[in-house]
Amino acid sequence: MSLPSGDRLALLRAMLAQKGLATPRAGVVPRRADPTRAPLSAAQERLYFLELYEPGTALYNDALCFELEGTLDLGLLERALARLMQRHEVLRTTFALESGAPCQRIHAECALPYSVTDLCATPAAEARAAELARAAAAQPFELEHAPLWRFLVLVLAPDRHALVLVMHHAISDGASIGVLADDLTRFYALASGASESEPEPLPFQPADHAAHERSTRSSARDEEHLAYWRAVLGDELPDFAWPGASGPATHRGGLIPLHASHAFVHHLETVARAHALTSNQLSLAAWFVLLSAATGLDDVRTGFAASARNHSGLERQLGFYVQSLVLRATVTPDTTFVELARELARRSLEALAHAEFPYERVVQALERRDGPPLAPVFFSHMKAAIRAPEPGATRARWHFVDPGSARFDLALVLHEGPEGLQGFLEHDEARVDSLAAARLAEDYLALLTRALALPDAPVSELARLVRARATRTRRAPLPFPVRTRKAR
């Protein structure tokens, strides 16, 4: 049966995007009528209501630390940050209810959230810097008060600085960090006189895009999209019974860092190309095997992130342009790792073809009050999205900062770049304790390494690797629940 033309077009775009070949849509996004207000985008709206449901937490803080070596003029850096705030309206945006509906408020001016702490004479300066970075990451934002980001400069030595950037997720995503780094480096060069090349003006701002998105949205295909999600997620979903879970999710937790070398990434890419797959698809398949082995379930699902930067004018924007989707598949023991990766690739493309239907609408329609969440775990694999700014004569590297909170039972966030593969495994301490999470992080890299060596190995062999490691690191085997499997 042939697909309707709209489905074929959506599927083609999804396939091109997954291969990195998509051409963002062009077209005019008009400036909004009111320069001070705009509706929320669909993605922002879900975050806004989640924040209202559990206010006063750092749950949706994104935090990174950039470690710079070399000469840095703090006065020029402050001027560059001011230019950055002037260029990007989202850095001057807050969120509030007006007449019962949430809206964005764009402020003409607001205080620059910039501070400098000199730690040159502080004993154990690096340890103190790490404490300050964690404290900044864990400090909540109030969505009604600007700005929804902060920037700390920690001076470790005259030629060593740590720059801590914390942004609320409603105004940022992974790609935003790379844009911010590039713009900050350019504005520093302009302020120092090292460059006279001004960036091209942005064709529109995130609030314009949100207003345009709302005005052009059609409900004609919504029922078709919802029918797809009902077919995938509408029946009874198994709960993830984590070994050693102490109760329901508390959203208190932490990050377990992960890192693999540039050589490992090269090997990952080589194996992916040899099987006509992507590194993302292989790392996702390893995530499914890990989840199946850790919970004893065949019926596995995960949330995953897909870029919503589907317009050419969004390439140089700061903002929250991420679509959350759910991927569900059966992990069959005799399926090979490559076969699982291909099946997940197919299902991912199907989900992406229905991505225009907002995730919060899926949750409202399908998530039962007395049932497990649609996506208790999450997966994100970014490529070359995050970069550190390099103002002046500096060299930089970066790492994620732990805010002490957890959005999911488990979330795997990976970034593939010149420095290798780095990321973290986030865990909710009531669902997966820190020792179990650390072991799972090690298991994931061990499993992926084994899968790359034996891509045609059956999933059951890779799952045994996880169980064997668990047995060696505990006095008794993990109490895996009875495996359940649903007819699909």
N, C-alpha and C positions, 0 to 999 in steps of 0.2 A: 504494500500500500504506500503510495507516495505521500510525502509530507505536504501540508499546505505551504504556500510560498513564504508566509511569515516565519513558519518553523524552519524551513530550509535556510532562510537568510540568517536567522538567529543561530542555527547550528553551524553554519559556515563561519560566522563571526567568532563563535566560541572556539572552533577548531583552529582558526588563524591566530586567535589570541593565545591559545595554549602553546602553539608553536612559536610564539613571539613574532608573528608575521602580520599581525593586525594593523590596519591603517586607521587611526582614530578618525571619527566622523568630523567633518568640517561643518560649515553652516554658521548662521548668525545666532548668538545668544545675546538678546537685547539687554541693555542696562535696565534695572528694575525702576519702577516709577518712583518709589520712595527710597532715597539714598540712605536713610537711617534704619530701615526695617525690611525684613524679608521672611517668608515662611521657612521652616526647617526642611532640609532634604529628608527623604525617607529614612536614610541611614542615621542622620542626626536625631530624628524624632524618636527612634527606638532608644538610643543612648540617653536622650533627655528624660524619658519616662523611667528608665532603669535607674537613673540618678535620683529622680524624685522618690522612687520606691525605697532606695537605700542611701540617703544623703549623708554627707559628712565622712565619706571614705575616699581613699585614693584608688578605688577599684579601676577607674578608667584613666589613670595617669600613665603616660608613656614617658620613660626616663632613660636618658643616655648620658654617658660621660665621655668627653673627648679629651684625650691626654696629648698635650702639645709640648714639643721640645723646640727651643729656639727663641728668637727675639719677638716679643709681643708688646705692642704699645696699647695700654689699656684705654687711653683716651680715644684712640682711633677705633678700637673695638666697640666702645660705647656709641660712637657716632655711626658706625656700620650697623649696629643693632637698631638704632633709631631710624635709619633709612629702610631697614628691613621691615620694621613695623609700619612705616609710611607706605611701603609698596603693597603689603599684603593686608587687606581689610580683616581677614580672619584673625589676625593677631590683635585686633581691636574690637572683637565681637563678643557679645554675651547672649544669654538665652533667658527668656522669661515668658510667663503666661500673660496674654492680653485677650480679654473677652473670652476667656476659657480655652484659648488655643495657644500653643507655644509659638514663639517667633524669635528670629534673630534680631538683635539690635547692634547696629554698626556705629561705633563711636568715632567722631572726628579725631579725637585725641584721647590718650590715656597714659598713665605713668609707665615709664619703661621699667619692666621687672628685672632690673639688673643690679647685682651686688658683687662686691669684691671682698674676699677674706684673705688676709696675708698670714700664711702658715710657715713662713720661712724660719721663724725662731721657735716654732712649736715642736716639742719632742714627738717622735713618731708621726711626722707630718702626713705621711701617706695614709696611715691608719685613721687619723683624724679627718682627712679629706674624704675617705670612704664613709665615715660616720655622717659627715655633713651631706654627702650625696644621697645617702639612704634617707636621711631626715627630709631633704627637699623632695625626694620622690614620694615619700609617705604623707606629705602635707596636702590635705584636700584642697580642691578649688571650690568656689561657690559660683555656680553657673550664671548667677545674676550680676556678678561683679567682675569687671575687667581688671587686668588681662587674665586670660586662662592659660598662661604659660609663665615660666620663670627661667632665669638664666643666671647661674652662679659662676663666678670666677674664683678659683681657689689657687692662690699663688704658693707653689711648693718651693720654688727657687727662682732667682732672677730669670733663668732660661727654661723653667718648667712650670706649666700651668695645667690645671684640670678645669675644663668648662663643662658644667652640668646643665643640661637642658631638660626641662620637664614641661610637657604639654598635655592638656586634656585631650582625650581621644576624639572628642567632638570637633576639634579643629585640626586634627593631624592624622597621618597614617605613615606607613613605612616610606613611601615615595616622597612624602613631604620632607623627611629628614635630609635626603639628598638634595632637594631643591633649596632648602634652607642653608645647607652647607655651601652650595655653589654661590648663592646670592650673598651670603655673609662674607665669603672670601672676596667676591667682586667689589662689594661696597667698602671693604677694608682697603683694597687696592686703590679705589677712587679717593677715599679719604686721605690716604698717604701720598697721593700724587703719582703712584706707580702705574696708574692706568687712567685713561680718559674715556674708556669704553663704557657708556651707560647701557644698562640692560634695556631691551625693547619693552615698551609699556605692555602690561597685561591686557588682552582683548576684553576680558570681563573678570569679575570676581566670583568667589564661591557663592555668595548670596544671590548674585544674578543667576547663576546656574541652578540654584535651588528653586528660585521663583519660576524660571523657565521650565524646569522639570515638572513642577506642579501644574503649570498652565497647559502643558502639552500632553500630560498623561491621559491615556485612554483606558477605559474599563472594558473595552470590547473583548480583549483577550484574557482578562483576569480569570474568568471561569476556566478557560483552557489551562492556564498556568496552575490554578488551584487544583484542578483535576489531576494534574501530573503529581503535585506534592501529596495529594491524598493517596494516590496509588503507591507512592514510595514510602510515605511515613504515616499513613492514616490508620493502619491496623495497630494492634498492641505492640508496643516497643519493649524489648527487654531492658531491665535496669542493669547498670554496670555495678556489680557487687565487688567492690575492691577488697582484697584481703587486708584485714586489719583496720577497716574503716570504723571510726568511733561514733559516727552519727551523720546527720545531714550536713550539707555544705555550709561553711561559715564565712567563706570568702576571705579568710585569713590564711596566709600561706607564704610561699616564697618561690624563688627561681633557682634551679640547678643549672649552672652554666654548662654548655656543650661547645666543644671545639674540635675540628678536624683540619688537617694540614691542606695546603694548596695541592699537594700531590694526591691526597685522597679525593679532592674535588675533581681533579683531572681524571682520575680513574673512574669516578662516578659518571662523569660526562661521557667518557669513552664507552663504558658498558651501555649507557643509555642509547647512544648513537648506534651501537652495534645491533640493538634490538628495536630500532625505530621508535624509541621512547624518549622522554625527557628526564633530566635529573629530578625534577619535581615529582614525576610519576613514580620513580623508583623509591624516593624517600617517603612518599605517601604509602606505597605498598608495604614498606618496612614498618610504618606506623600502624597499619591495620594488623599485621602479624603480631606486633608487640601487644596491641590491645586485646587481641584474641587470646594470646598466651597468658596475659596477666589476669584476665577476667574469666577465662574458660568459655567464652561465648563464641559461637560461629557467626551469629547475626551481629555485625559490628557497624557502627555509624560514627561519624565525626563531623563537626562543623569545619568549614574551611573558608579561607579568604580568597576572594577574587577581586581584581582591580575593577573599579567603576570609572576609570579615567578613559571614557569612551568618546571624548571630543578632543580635537587637536589643541584647543585652547586650555586644556587642563594640564598639559605636560609640565608647565612651569608654575603651577599653583600649589600653595599650601592649602591643606584642607583634608576632610575626611571623605575619601572616595573609595570606599571598600564595600563590597557586597558580601554578606554572610550567607553561605549556602550549607546544606546538609548532604552528606554523601553516605549512602548505606549500601552494604554489600555482604554477601556470605563468604566467609573465609573457609574454604573447603580444604581439609588436610592434604589431599592428594593433588591439589592444584599446584603447579610450579610457581615460583616467585614471579617469573616473567609473565605467566598467564594471569596471575592476580593483578599485576601492574597494568596489563592491557585491559582487563575488565574494569579496573578503577578509572582508567583513562576514558573508556567509553561512557561510564556512568557520570564522570565529571563533565564530559561534553554535554550530556543530556541535561544535567543540572544547570550548566551555564546557559543553555538555550532557553531556560525558564527563569533566568536571574533577574529579569526586569520586574518580576512580581516581588514586592518588598518582603524581606524576611520576617519583619514584625507581623505582617498579615498572615504568613504561614503559621507563626507561633500562635497568634490569636485564634486561628481556625482549627489547629490540630493539637496544640499542647493541652493535655488534660490536667486539671487541678490535682487529681490524685494519682497521676502517673509520672514517670520519669521525664526529665526535660528532653526536648528534641535533640539537643546537642550538649551532652555533659562533658565532652572533650572537644578540643579544637586543634587545627593544624594550619600552619602558615609557612610557606617556603618562598622567600623573596630572592631575587637575583639583582645584585648590584644596585639596590635601591638606597642603601644607607652609605653615606660617606661622611668623613669628618671634615669640618672647615679647616683650611690651612691659611690663616691670615698672616701676611708678612713672610718672614723667613722662618717658617715653622714646619715641623714634620709632625704628623698626627696619627693616632690610632684611637679606636673607640671600643666601648663595651656597654652592654645593657646594665641598668641599675635596678636593684630589687626594691620595689615599693612595699614589700611585706603583705601583699594582697594577692588574691587569686580569683579570676573571673570564672574559671571552670574547675572541674575535678582535676583534670590534667590538660595542659596545652603545650604543644610543641611548636616553637617558633624558630625557624632556621633562616639564616642569611648567607647567601653564597656570593663571595666577592674575591678580590685579589688576595686577601689575607687568608683565604680558606673558607671553611664552613664554620660559622659561629652562631650561637643562639642560646636557647634555654628551654628547660622543661619546667613549666609552672605547675604548682600543685596546691590544692586546698588541703590544709593540714588535717582537717577532720575526715577527709576522704582517703588521702594517701599521705602517710607521714613522711617526714624528711628523709629517713633512712631508706624507706621503700622507694621514694622518688629518686634518690641518688642512684639506687640500684637500677631502676628503670631507665634512667638516663644512660648509664653505662651499657645496659642491655641493648638499648636502641642502637648505639654506635657499633656494638659488637655484632648485632643482628644484621645491620646494613652492610658491614664489612664482609660478613660471611656470605650474604646474598650476592654481593658483587663478585665474590670469588666463585660462587656456584649459583648463577642465576637460574639454572634449570632444575635446582633442587626443589623437592616438594616443600610446601609450607610447613608440614608437620615436622620436618627435620630442623627448620629454623626455629619453630616454636619449642622444640626440645632443648635447643641451646639456651633459651631464656629460662626454662624450668630447671635445667641443670645448674645454671649460674645461681638461681634462687636457692636451690638445695645446698649449694656449697657455702652460701653466705648466711644461712639460717640453720638453727638446730634441727628443724623439721621442714619437710616440703611445705610450700604454700598450700593452704586449704582451698584449692580451686573448686568452685561450684560445679554442679553437674552441667555438662555442655548442653546447650539448647540450640535448636536449629529450626528455623521456620521455612515452610514451603514458600517459594517466591514465584 
